[in-house]
Amino acid sequence: MLWLKALHVIFMVTWFSGLFYLPRLYVYHTLSHDTISIDRFKIMERKLFFGIMTPGAIFTIVFGIALFIPHASLYLHLPWMILKLILVGLLVIYHIYLGKLLFDFKHGRNTHGHVFYRILNEVPVLFLALIIFLVILKPMVL
């Protein structure tokens, strides 16, 4: 069980590293105007999304499910766990949205400025803080 928990946390850190860095790449990509830089950002964004973030997300969820299943009947009655699962679901939607933005950049269809991506870059901080507080403090009433 501790091995599963360790792997869950390792891949969560991997996933969040990408969630923190990809919007920052979008900031720099938006500010770039030469073809060499734009092409370089497209490569970096693709490798980060498909090579680090998405595998990190998948393995985080797989190991999370492995931890959840043996105790599902208990966890489904705990408000902190229900909220954590909702936040993880929203985080997956955020991840997918970052992928949609990746394809927009790839096809030259970006419609947002650097300020939008700077704000978007703060979203995973909120998720991380809320999820960590829920898991560590385990509030019984919300």
N, CA, C and O atoms as a DFTB+ gen file, in Angstrom:
568 C
 N C O
     1  1       0.813      -1.197       0.000
     2  2       0.000       0.000       0.000
     3  2       0.861       1.269       0.000
     4  3       0.543       2.234      -0.695
     5  1       1.946       1.268       0.776
     6  2       2.822       2.440       0.797
     7  2       3.513       2.650      -0.545
     8  3       3.781       3.788      -0.929
     9  1       3.804       1.568      -1.263
    10  2       4.390       1.700      -2.595
    11  2       3.420       2.409      -3.534
    12  3       3.816       3.276      -4.313
    13  1       2.164       2.038      -3.452
    14  2       1.157       2.694      -4.292
    15  2       1.049       4.176      -3.951
    16  3       0.962       5.024      -4.840
    17  1       1.054       4.476      -2.659
    18  2       0.964       5.871      -2.226
    19  2       2.173       6.665      -2.709
    20  3       2.031       7.792      -3.184
    21  1       3.369       6.075      -2.588
    22  2       4.588       6.752      -3.052
    23  2       4.526       7.005      -4.555
    24  3       4.857       8.099      -5.013
    25  1       4.108       6.009      -5.322
    26  2       4.008       6.175      -6.772
    27  2       2.931       7.213      -7.132
    28  3       3.109       7.998      -8.064
    29  1       1.840       7.210      -6.403
    30  2       0.782       8.203      -6.624
    31  2       1.345       9.624      -6.437
    32  3       1.094      10.507      -7.258
    33  1       2.093       9.831      -5.373
    34  2       2.659      11.153      -5.094
    35  2       3.734      11.515      -6.121
    36  3       3.781      12.656      -6.580
    37  1       4.594      10.565      -6.488
    38  2       5.644      10.832      -7.487
    39  2       5.029      11.291      -8.808
    40  3       5.466      12.282      -9.393
    41  1       4.020      10.570      -9.268
    42  2       3.415      10.949     -10.547
    43  2       2.568      12.218     -10.427
    44  3       2.416      12.953     -11.403
    45  1       2.018      12.479      -9.240
    46  2       1.297      13.728      -9.023
    47  2       2.264      14.911      -9.154
    48  3       1.932      15.928      -9.763
    49  1       3.451      14.768      -8.581
    50  2       4.460      15.832      -8.691
    51  2       4.862      16.012     -10.153
    52  3       5.029      17.141     -10.616
    53  1       5.018      14.915     -10.875
    54  2       5.359      14.978     -12.298
    55  2       4.269      15.704     -13.075
    56  3       4.552      16.574     -13.899
    57  1       3.034      15.342     -12.806
    58  2       1.903      15.962     -13.496
    59  2       1.859      17.461     -13.205
    60  3       1.718      18.272     -14.120
    61  1       1.979      17.821     -11.940
    62  2       1.912      19.234     -11.578
    63  2       3.093      20.028     -12.133
    64  3       2.943      21.212     -12.434
    65  1       4.248      19.411     -12.274
    66  2       5.368      20.158     -12.862
    67  2       5.004      20.619     -14.267
    68  3       5.324      21.739     -14.664
    69  1       4.338      19.753     -15.009
    70  2       3.882      20.135     -16.342
    71  2       2.760      21.160     -16.303
    72  3       2.732      22.090     -17.109
    73  1       1.836      20.988     -15.364
    74  2       0.727      21.939     -15.251
    75  2       1.223      23.341     -14.894
    76  3       0.620      24.340     -15.288
    77  1       2.325      23.406     -14.145
    78  2       2.911      24.704     -13.811
    79  2       3.691      25.288     -14.988
    80  3       3.689      26.501     -15.193
    81  1       4.357      24.431     -15.759
    82  2       5.284      24.930     -16.774
    83  2       4.633      25.201     -18.128
    84  3       5.033      26.139     -18.818
    85  1       3.649      24.409     -18.522
    86  2       3.070      24.582     -19.860
    87  2       2.449      25.970     -20.070
    88  3       2.715      26.593     -21.098
    89  1       1.639      26.471     -19.144
    90  2       1.119      27.832     -19.362
    91  2       2.229      28.893     -19.427
    92  3       2.082      29.905     -20.111
    93  1       3.341      28.654     -18.709
    94  2       4.476      29.577     -18.774
    95  2       5.078      29.535     -20.179
    96  3       5.456      30.573     -20.721
    97  1       5.169      28.350     -20.766
    98  2       5.638      28.252     -22.156
    99  2       4.688      28.997     -23.086
   100  3       5.126      29.635     -24.043
   101  1       3.383      28.916     -22.807
   102  2       2.414      29.635     -23.623
   103  2       2.628      31.148     -23.532
   104  3       2.451      31.858     -24.522
   105  1       3.007      31.641     -22.354
   106  2       3.317      33.068     -22.198
   107  2       4.448      33.445     -23.157
   108  3       4.333      34.399     -23.926
   109  1       5.542      32.679     -23.099
   110  2       6.706      32.986     -23.944
   111  2       6.392      32.785     -25.423
   112  3       6.855      33.548     -26.271
   113  1       5.608      31.759     -25.728
   114  2       5.223      31.497     -27.114
   115  2       4.429      32.686     -27.665
   116  3       4.659      33.127     -28.792
   117  1       3.503      33.194     -26.868
   118  2       2.678      34.328     -27.284
   119  2       3.530      35.572     -27.557
   120  3       3.217      36.362     -28.447
   121  1       4.599      35.735     -26.789
   122  2       5.462      36.905     -26.942
   123  2       6.494      36.754     -28.059
   124  3       7.198      37.710     -28.384
   125  1       6.588      35.552     -28.650
   126  2       7.570      35.299     -29.712
   127  2       6.990      35.668     -31.073
   128  3       5.797      35.512     -31.334
   129  1       7.880      36.161     -31.926
   130  2       7.422      36.565     -33.249
   131  2       8.260      35.978     -34.375
   132  3       7.861      36.057     -35.537
   133  1       9.407      35.394     -34.064
   134  2      10.226      34.813     -35.126
   135  2       9.927      33.317     -35.261
   136  3       9.600      32.641     -34.286
   137  1      10.048      32.827     -36.478
   138  2       9.686      31.443     -36.800
   139  2      10.485      30.427     -36.003
   140  3       9.931      29.418     -35.565
   141  1      11.768      30.668     -35.806
   142  2      12.609      29.715     -35.078
   143  2      12.107      29.552     -33.643
   144  3      11.983      28.428     -33.157
   145  1      11.823      30.648     -32.971
   146  2      11.319      30.581     -31.594
   147  2       9.952      29.913     -31.534
   148  3       9.706      29.067     -30.673
   149  1       9.071      30.288     -32.438
   150  2       7.727      29.721     -32.451
   151  2       7.793      28.206     -32.656
   152  3       7.110      27.452     -31.964
   153  1       8.610      27.770     -33.601
   154  2       8.760      26.325     -33.845
   155  2       9.356      25.617     -32.633
   156  3       8.948      24.505     -32.300
   157  1      10.308      26.249     -31.980
   158  2      10.924      25.664     -30.780
   159  2       9.887      25.508     -29.664
   160  3       9.843      24.478     -28.990
   161  1       9.047      26.542     -29.472
   162  2       8.012      26.446     -28.440
   163  2       6.995      25.350     -28.761
   164  3       6.533      24.652     -27.859
   165  1       6.651      25.198     -30.019
   166  2       5.716      24.132     -30.398
   167  2       6.281      22.758     -30.027
   168  3       5.552      21.897     -29.535
   169  1       7.566      22.559     -30.261
   170  2       8.208      21.283     -29.916
   171  2       8.238      21.090     -28.407
   172  3       7.889      20.020     -27.909
   173  1       8.653      22.119     -27.681
   174  2       8.728      22.027     -26.215
   175  2       7.354      21.758     -25.609
   176  3       7.218      20.925     -24.712
   177  1       6.346      22.457     -26.096
   178  2       4.990      22.281     -25.571
   179  2       4.473      20.868     -25.836
   180  3       3.877      20.242     -24.959
   181  1       4.703      20.377     -27.044
   182  2       4.248      19.029     -27.398
   183  2       4.927      17.970     -26.538
   184  3       4.267      17.066     -26.024
   185  1       6.245      18.080     -26.381
   186  2       6.980      17.101     -25.583
   187  2       6.566      17.148     -24.113
   188  3       6.446      16.109     -23.465
   189  1       6.348      18.351     -23.592
   190  2       5.920      18.482     -22.200
   191  2       4.528      17.875     -22.007
   192  3       4.299      17.127     -21.056
   193  1       3.609      18.197     -22.907
   194  2       2.231      17.725     -22.756
   195  2       2.132      16.204     -22.908
   196  3       1.532      15.527     -22.073
   197  1       2.723      15.677     -23.976
   198  2       2.564      14.245     -24.263
   199  2       3.617      13.369     -23.589
   200  3       3.373      12.188     -23.343
   201  1       4.780      13.933     -23.291
   202  2       5.862      13.123     -22.719
   203  2       5.959      13.153     -21.208
   204  3       6.498      12.226     -20.604
   205  1       5.443      14.209     -20.587
   206  2       5.560      14.337     -19.128
   207  2       4.188      14.485     -18.471
   208  3       3.829      13.699     -17.595
   209  1       3.417      15.500     -18.898
   210  2       2.152      15.809     -18.232
   211  2       1.124      14.689     -18.337
   212  3       0.571      14.244     -17.331
   213  1       0.876      14.242     -19.553
   214  2      -0.177      13.250     -19.744
   215  2       0.168      11.913     -19.102
   216  3      -0.690      11.331     -18.437
   217  1       1.394      11.395     -19.271
   218  2       1.726      10.170     -18.524
   219  2       1.652      10.396     -17.006
   220  3       1.207       9.514     -16.273
   221  1       2.085      11.568     -16.535
   222  2       1.989      11.879     -15.113
   223  2       0.547      11.859     -14.642
   224  3       0.249      11.331     -13.570
   225  1      -0.345      12.430     -15.434
   226  2      -1.768      12.447     -15.086
   227  2      -2.336      11.032     -15.064
   228  3      -3.040      10.650     -14.129
   229  1      -2.026      10.268     -16.091
   230  2      -2.559       8.902     -16.185
   231  2      -2.094       8.065     -15.006
   232  3      -2.907       7.395     -14.369
   233  1      -0.799       8.089     -14.702
   234  2      -0.289       7.263     -13.611
   235  2      -0.745       7.774     -12.245
   236  3      -0.933       6.982     -11.322
   237  1      -0.924       9.089     -12.107
   238  2      -1.489       9.626     -10.865
   239  2      -2.879       9.046     -10.641
   240  3      -3.211       8.606      -9.540
   241  1      -3.674       9.053     -11.678
   242  2      -5.046       8.554     -11.573
   243  2      -5.070       7.045     -11.370
   244  3      -5.850       6.542     -10.561
   245  1      -4.225       6.320     -12.095
   246  2      -4.175       4.857     -11.949
   247  2      -3.808       4.466     -10.517
   248  3      -4.480       3.635      -9.905
   249  1      -2.749       5.064      -9.990
   250  2      -2.343       4.727      -8.618
   251  2      -3.339       5.264      -7.588
   252  3      -3.512       4.669      -6.525
   253  1      -3.988       6.379      -7.897
   254  2      -5.042       6.889      -7.018
   255  2      -6.221       5.932      -6.960
   256  3      -6.772       5.685      -5.887
   257  1      -6.607       5.398      -8.097
   258  2      -7.698       4.415      -8.134
   259  2      -7.312       3.156      -7.367
   260  3      -8.124       2.586      -6.637
   261  1      -6.054       2.727      -7.540
   262  2      -5.583       1.541      -6.815
   263  2      -5.626       1.752      -5.303
   264  3      -5.893       0.815      -4.551
   265  1      -5.365       2.973      -4.862
   266  2      -5.464       3.293      -3.434
   267  2      -6.923       3.421      -2.981
   268  3      -7.264       3.094      -1.844
   269  1      -7.760       3.892      -3.874
   270  2      -9.155       4.178      -3.550
   271  2     -10.014       2.913      -3.456
   272  3     -10.804       2.771      -2.523
   273  1      -9.866       2.010      -4.399
   274  2     -10.764       0.855      -4.527
   275  2     -10.900       0.028      -3.245
   276  3     -12.026      -0.294      -2.865
   277  1      -9.809      -0.330      -2.565
   278  2      -9.993      -1.162      -1.360
   279  2     -10.787      -0.482      -0.244
   280  3     -11.300      -1.152       0.652
   281  1     -10.887       0.838      -0.298
   282  2     -11.571       1.582       0.768
   283  2     -12.716       2.435       0.222
   284  3     -13.144       3.388       0.874
   285  1     -13.211       2.101      -0.962
   286  2     -14.204       2.940      -1.639
   287  2     -15.441       3.197      -0.786
   288  3     -15.932       4.326      -0.739
   289  1     -15.949       2.175      -0.117
   290  2     -17.177       2.364       0.663
   291  2     -16.970       3.363       1.802
   292  3     -17.889       4.106       2.148
   293  1     -15.780       3.386       2.381
   294  2     -15.463       4.363       3.426
   295  2     -15.261       5.750       2.819
   296  3     -15.846       6.731       3.277
   297  1     -14.420       5.817       1.777
   298  2     -14.066       7.109       1.185
   299  2     -15.273       7.859       0.632
   300  3     -15.322       9.087       0.693
   301  1     -16.235       7.134       0.098
   302  2     -17.397       7.794      -0.505
   303  2     -18.309       8.458       0.524
   304  3     -19.261       9.148       0.160
   305  1     -18.022       8.252       1.791
   306  2     -18.792       8.906       2.852
   307  2     -18.012      10.040       3.534
   308  3     -18.506      10.671       4.468
   309  1     -16.809      10.281       3.060
   310  2     -15.972      11.319       3.658
   311  2     -16.026      12.586       2.803
   312  3     -15.616      12.562       1.643
   313  1     -16.520      13.679       3.354
   314  2     -16.638      14.926       2.566
   315  2     -15.322      15.378       1.948
   316  3     -15.312      15.848       0.810
   317  1     -14.207      15.247       2.672
   318  2     -12.927      15.706       2.133
   319  2     -12.531      14.895       0.910
   320  3     -11.955      15.440      -0.032
   321  1     -12.832      13.597       0.910
   322  2     -12.474      12.762      -0.234
   323  2     -13.359      13.073      -1.432
   324  3     -12.882      13.115      -2.566
   325  1     -14.625      13.288      -1.188
   326  2     -15.533      13.644      -2.282
   327  2     -15.080      14.951      -2.927
   328  3     -15.047      15.060      -4.152
   329  1     -14.732      15.939      -2.108
   330  2     -14.252      17.212      -2.643
   331  2     -12.924      17.027      -3.378
   332  3     -12.702      17.639      -4.422
   333  1     -12.051      16.194      -2.840
   334  2     -10.782      15.925      -3.519
   335  2     -11.039      15.320      -4.903
   336  3     -10.413      15.730      -5.881
   337  1     -11.944      14.361      -4.990
   338  2     -12.252      13.730      -6.274
   339  2     -12.844      14.730      -7.258
   340  3     -12.551      14.678      -8.453
   341  1     -13.674      15.639      -6.760
   342  2     -14.229      16.694      -7.623
   343  2     -13.099      17.587      -8.134
   344  3     -13.058      17.922      -9.317
   345  1     -12.186      17.971      -7.248
   346  2     -11.058      18.822      -7.653
   347  2     -10.169      18.115      -8.669
   348  3      -9.701      18.739      -9.621
   349  1      -9.933      16.820      -8.478
   350  2      -9.127      16.065      -9.447
   351  2      -9.849      16.021     -10.792
   352  3      -9.212      16.148     -11.837
   353  1     -11.163      15.845     -10.777
   354  2     -11.930      15.883     -12.020
   355  2     -11.804      17.223     -12.728
   356  3     -11.636      17.273     -13.947
   357  1     -11.884      18.306     -11.967
   358  2     -11.705      19.647     -12.544
   359  2     -10.284      19.847     -13.064
   360  3     -10.072      20.522     -14.071
   361  1      -9.320      19.256     -12.372
   362  2      -7.931      19.340     -12.807
   363  2      -7.727      18.604     -14.136
   364  3      -6.960      19.050     -14.989
   365  1      -8.410      17.494     -14.298
   366  2      -8.357      16.765     -15.575
   367  2      -8.946      17.628     -16.687
   368  3      -8.407      17.666     -17.793
   369  1     -10.040      18.315     -16.401
   370  2     -10.630      19.227     -17.399
   371  2      -9.643      20.349     -17.738
   372  3      -9.493      20.710     -18.905
   373  1      -8.975      20.897     -16.729
   374  2      -7.943      21.927     -16.952
   375  2      -6.832      21.374     -17.839
   376  3      -6.376      22.055     -18.757
   377  1      -6.397      20.156     -17.576
   378  2      -5.356      19.490     -18.367
   379  2      -5.805      19.387     -19.833
   380  3      -5.048      19.710     -20.748
   381  1      -7.023      18.940     -20.034
   382  2      -7.561      18.804     -21.396
   383  2      -7.627      20.174     -22.072
   384  3      -7.331      20.293     -23.261
   385  1      -8.012      21.201     -21.325
   386  2      -8.060      22.555     -21.881
   387  2      -6.666      23.014     -22.316
   388  3      -6.511      23.636     -23.367
   389  1      -5.654      22.704     -21.499
   390  2      -4.284      23.044     -21.903
   391  2      -3.912      22.312     -23.192
   392  3      -3.190      22.856     -24.028
   393  1      -4.399      21.085     -23.357
   394  2      -4.168      20.349     -24.600
   395  2      -4.861      20.996     -25.784
   396  3      -4.309      21.031     -26.884
   397  1      -6.062      21.507     -25.572
   398  2      -6.770      22.227     -26.630
   399  2      -5.983      23.467     -27.045
   400  3      -5.867      23.770     -28.233
   401  1      -5.441      24.186     -26.051
   402  2      -4.621      25.359     -26.354
   403  2      -3.355      24.961     -27.111
   404  3      -2.901      25.692     -27.991
   405  1      -2.788      23.807     -26.771
   406  2      -1.613      23.288     -27.469
   407  2      -1.914      23.131     -28.963
   408  3      -1.120      23.534     -29.813
   409  1      -3.067      22.541     -29.266
   410  2      -3.438      22.365     -30.671
   411  2      -3.737      23.695     -31.350
   412  3      -3.474      23.849     -32.543
   413  1      -4.281      24.655     -30.613
   414  2      -4.489      25.991     -31.181
   415  2      -3.150      26.616     -31.565
   416  3      -3.016      27.169     -32.657
   417  1      -2.165      26.535     -30.683
   418  2      -0.834      27.054     -31.005
   419  2      -0.235      26.306     -32.192
   420  3       0.335      26.918     -33.096
   421  1      -0.363      25.000     -32.187
   422  2       0.204      24.165     -33.254
   423  2      -0.317      24.603     -34.627
   424  3       0.427      24.617     -35.608
   425  1      -1.602      24.961     -34.680
   426  2      -2.218      25.325     -35.959
   427  2      -2.319      26.833     -36.163
   428  3      -3.033      27.298     -37.052
   429  1      -1.594      27.603     -35.329
   430  2      -1.563      29.054     -35.495
   431  2      -2.883      29.728     -35.179
   432  3      -3.199      30.768     -35.758
   433  1      -3.668      29.151     -34.262
   434  2      -4.989      29.692     -33.945
   435  2      -5.075      30.266     -32.529
   436  3      -6.170      30.377     -31.978
   437  1      -3.957      30.626     -31.944
   438  2      -3.998      31.207     -30.595
   439  2      -4.726      32.541     -30.640
   440  3      -4.432      33.390     -31.482
   441  1      -5.673      32.719     -29.736
   442  2      -6.439      33.969     -29.696
   443  2      -6.251      34.726     -28.381
   444  3      -6.914      35.735     -28.143
   445  1      -5.348      34.239     -27.530
   446  2      -5.147      34.847     -26.210
   447  2      -3.789      35.544     -26.137
   448  3      -2.843      35.183     -26.835
   449  1      -3.727      36.548     -25.273
   450  2      -2.480      37.260     -25.034
   451  2      -1.716      36.674     -23.862
   452  3      -2.186      35.762     -23.182
   453  1      -0.533      37.214     -23.642
   454  2       0.329      36.693     -22.589
   455  2      -0.277      36.861     -21.194
   456  3      -0.009      36.047     -20.310
   457  1      -1.085      37.899     -20.983
   458  2      -1.697      38.116     -19.661
   459  2      -2.668      36.977     -19.336
   460  3      -2.716      36.508     -18.199
   461  1      -3.428      36.541     -20.317
   462  2      -4.341      35.409     -20.124
   463  2      -3.573      34.187     -19.632
   464  3      -4.002      33.513     -18.695
   465  1      -2.431      33.902     -20.270
   466  2      -1.649      32.721     -19.890
   467  2      -0.960      32.903     -18.537
   468  3      -0.746      31.926     -17.819
   469  1      -0.616      34.120     -18.191
   470  2      -0.057      34.377     -16.854
   471  2      -1.089      34.082     -15.773
   472  3      -0.760      33.524     -14.726
   473  1      -2.334      34.458     -16.032
   474  2      -3.414      34.159     -15.078
   475  2      -3.697      32.655     -15.064
   476  3      -3.851      32.060     -13.998
   477  1      -3.763      32.054     -16.231
   478  2      -4.005      30.612     -16.353
   479  2      -2.929      29.814     -15.616
   480  3      -3.192      28.728     -15.100
   481  1      -1.730      30.359     -15.575
   482  2      -0.601      29.705     -14.916
   483  2      -0.809      29.562     -13.401
   484  3      -0.165      28.727     -12.765
   485  1      -1.697      30.364     -12.829
   486  2      -1.933      30.320     -11.383
   487  2      -2.976      29.273     -10.976
   488  3      -3.071      28.921      -9.800
   489  1      -3.740      28.786     -11.921
   490  2      -4.816      27.832     -11.621
   491  2      -4.315      26.577     -10.898
   492  3      -4.915      26.191      -9.895
   493  1      -3.240      25.922     -11.362
   494  2      -2.828      24.703     -10.669
   495  2      -2.366      24.941      -9.228
   496  3      -2.415      24.023      -8.409
   497  1      -1.922      26.148      -8.910
   498  2      -1.529      26.458      -7.529
   499  2      -2.736      26.297      -6.606
   500  3      -2.624      25.729      -5.520
   501  1      -3.875      26.797      -7.041
   502  2      -5.094      26.687      -6.242
   503  2      -5.493      25.223      -6.044
   504  3      -5.809      24.801      -4.931
   505  1      -5.475      24.462      -7.130
   506  2      -5.813      23.041      -7.036
   507  2      -4.863      22.309      -6.108
   508  3      -5.293      21.535      -5.252
   509  1      -3.578      22.551      -6.275
   510  2      -2.582      21.865      -5.449
   511  2      -2.784      22.178      -3.975
   512  3      -2.783      21.273      -3.140
   513  1      -2.955      23.447      -3.654
   514  2      -3.132      23.842      -2.256
   515  2      -4.388      23.207      -1.667
   516  3      -4.341      22.643      -0.574
   517  1      -5.496      23.291      -2.370
   518  2      -6.748      22.721      -1.860
   519  2      -6.651      21.205      -1.669
   520  3      -7.075      20.676      -0.641
   521  1      -6.095      20.520      -2.654
   522  2      -5.991      19.059      -2.568
   523  2      -5.068      18.649      -1.431
   524  3      -5.390      17.731      -0.676
   525  1      -3.928      19.314      -1.298
   526  2      -2.989      18.967      -0.224
   527  2      -3.624      19.222       1.145
   528  3      -3.514      18.387       2.042
   529  1      -4.284      20.369       1.309
   530  2      -4.944      20.649       2.586
   531  2      -6.010      19.596       2.904
   532  3      -6.117      19.136       4.041
   533  1      -6.784      19.225       1.907
   534  2      -7.815      18.205       2.135
   535  2      -7.205      16.875       2.561
   536  3      -7.684      16.245       3.505
   537  1      -6.153      16.446       1.871
   538  2      -5.551      15.142       2.155
   539  2      -4.855      15.135       3.512
   540  3      -4.940      14.148       4.243
   541  1      -4.179      16.204       3.852
   542  2      -3.440      16.245       5.113
   543  2      -4.372      16.481       6.299
   544  3      -4.263      15.800       7.318
   545  1      -5.287      17.442       6.170
   546  2      -6.152      17.803       7.306
   547  2      -7.384      16.901       7.440
   548  3      -7.921      16.732       8.535
   549  1      -7.820      16.332       6.332
   550  2      -8.994      15.452       6.318
   551  2     -10.173      16.013       7.122
   552  3     -10.651      15.364       8.053
   553  1     -10.635      17.195       6.774
   554  2     -11.754      17.759       7.534
   555  2     -13.002      16.876       7.397
   556  3     -13.368      16.475       6.292
   557  1     -13.618      16.592       8.478
   558  2     -14.797      15.712       8.478
   559  2     -16.050      16.470       8.062
   560  3     -17.008      15.870       7.575
   561  1     -16.045      17.777       8.250
   562  2     -17.182      18.614       7.861
   563  2     -16.633      19.759       7.040
   564  3     -15.632      20.376       7.404
   565  1     -17.283      20.034       5.953
   566  2     -16.829      21.149       5.103
   567  2     -17.807      22.286       5.133
   568  3     -17.588      23.305       4.478
